[in-house]
Amino acid sequence: MTSIANISWSTDMAVPETDKHAVSDHFSRAARSYDEHAILQLAVGRSLVQRLPQQLPVDAALDLGCATAPFARAQQQALPTVGWQAVDLSRAMLAEAQTRGRFNERYQPLCADAEALPLADASQGLVFSCFALQWCDPQIVLAEIYRVLAPAGRVLLALPLAGSLRELQQSWQVINQRPHVNALPGLADWQSAALQCGFMDADLQQQVMVEYYDSVKSIARRLKATGADHVSGASGLTGKNAWLAMVEEYEKKRTDQGLPLTWNVLFLEAEKS
Ligand SMILES: C[S@@+](CC[C@H](N)C(=O)[O-])C[C@H]1O[C@@H](n2cnc3c(N)ncnc32)[C@H](O)[C@@H]1O
């Protein structure tokens, strides 16, 4: 078994941006609870695995922002001759993946930033990523993916777009103007970034998914357990009165199925020509 000491640590990680530390810290705290709570993320990831190509131009692939590497087995079954690198900013997530027995000689961990991969140009046949690149700049991360892909290599991404968690954002907006939900890039941002980076025939599809919860507390618990509660630029604690007022607002959105939480999910597929 791979020991934790063997997790490759990119030298580029020595001085990451402050926000990268915050993202990594949030996910590190969620490492143990991630698999049990990431219901939507895991469902989206499984549908992404179904879209894996049958052959790659180079027998090397990446899962960017793999967390606990929940798709390791399915990915290896789909592409049995390929060597995978499971990349994540959070060392604790990779350690949890290791505890769960997800690494082997063909599926190796790499602690690195998706926006600055310590990998050679044109070295990968596939880049896969599910619910991980939403804190990245679309232009920077797609250029990096394009760089490491070999000609005819493919990228397969799913991530939440602007408009996700809108009920939470709307409920907070009535209470105060502090950021409580991340300002995510929209479809047009990813579309123009894909074109500018050289992915000429990128296929981008948007799917709206709604989860229902019994209480705002269970929504907050779920977001925390999956690390999705990280908000760029947020500072200070939320007071109890502000929280209760927000809950009252959110309750106005209750339906027969419960409290809705909307995710606006992008599926992006492209080939390096
Ligand atoms: C919501 S989890 C997704 C995990 C998994 N891909 C899934 O679909 O269940 C997001 C993961 O992306 C990682 N992440 C976020 N930004 C990253 C970046 N710039 N580079 C590498 N990993 C990143 C986080 O540390 C976290 O483990």
The ligand as an SDF file (V2000), in Angstrom:
LIG
                    3D

 27 29  0  0  0  0  0  0  0  0999 V2000
  -16.2830   18.8170   -3.4720 C   0  0  0  0  0  0  0  0  0  0  0  0
  -14.7250   17.9890   -3.4700 S   0  0  0  0  0  0  0  0  0  0  0  0
  -14.9490   16.9830   -4.9060 C   0  0  0  0  0  0  0  0  0  0  0  0
  -14.3840   15.6400   -4.7440 C   0  0  0  0  0  0  0  0  0  0  0  0
  -14.6210   14.6150   -5.8490 C   0  0  0  0  0  0  0  0  0  0  0  0
  -14.0460   15.0530   -7.1060 N   0  0  0  0  0  0  0  0  0  0  0  0
  -16.0770   14.3030   -5.9920 C   0  0  0  0  0  0  0  0  0  0  0  0
  -16.6460   14.5880   -7.0370 O   0  0  0  0  0  0  0  0  0  0  0  0
  -16.6750   13.7590   -5.0540 O   0  0  0  0  0  0  0  0  0  0  0  0
  -13.6000   19.2040   -4.0880 C   0  0  0  0  0  0  0  0  0  0  0  0
  -12.1220   18.8380   -3.9290 C   0  0  0  0  0  0  0  0  0  0  0  0
  -11.3720   19.7000   -4.7950 O   0  0  0  0  0  0  0  0  0  0  0  0
  -10.1830   20.0870   -4.1400 C   0  0  0  0  0  0  0  0  0  0  0  0
   -9.7080   21.3380   -4.7820 N   0  0  0  0  0  0  0  0  0  0  0  0
  -10.2930   22.5560   -4.7600 C   0  0  0  0  0  0  0  0  0  0  0  0
   -9.5660   23.4330   -5.4740 N   0  0  0  0  0  0  0  0  0  0  0  0
   -8.4980   22.7420   -5.9700 C   0  0  0  0  0  0  0  0  0  0  0  0
   -7.3710   23.1020   -6.7770 C   0  0  0  0  0  0  0  0  0  0  0  0
   -7.1890   24.3530   -7.2010 N   0  0  0  0  0  0  0  0  0  0  0  0
   -6.4800   22.1420   -7.0730 N   0  0  0  0  0  0  0  0  0  0  0  0
   -6.6170   20.8690   -6.6170 C   0  0  0  0  0  0  0  0  0  0  0  0
   -7.6710   20.4810   -5.8490 N   0  0  0  0  0  0  0  0  0  0  0  0
   -8.5870   21.3930   -5.5290 C   0  0  0  0  0  0  0  0  0  0  0  0
  -10.5860   20.2350   -2.6810 C   0  0  0  0  0  0  0  0  0  0  0  0
   -9.4680   20.1440   -1.8020 O   0  0  0  0  0  0  0  0  0  0  0  0
  -11.5790   19.0780   -2.5320 C   0  0  0  0  0  0  0  0  0  0  0  0
  -10.9630   17.9170   -2.0410 O   0  0  0  0  0  0  0  0  0  0  0  0
  1  2  1  0
  2  3  1  0
  2 10  1  0
  3  4  1  0
  4  5  1  0
  5  6  1  0
  5  7  1  0
  7  8  2  0
  7  9  1  0
 10 11  1  0
 11 12  1  0
 11 26  1  0
 12 13  1  0
 13 14  1  0
 13 24  1  0
 14 15  1  0
 14 23  1  0
 15 16  2  0
 16 17  1  0
 17 18  1  0
 17 23  2  0
 18 19  1  0
 18 20  2  0
 20 21  1  0
 21 22  2  0
 22 23  1  0
 24 25  1  0
 24 26  1  0
 26 27  1  0
M  CHG  2   2   1   9  -1
M  END
$$$$
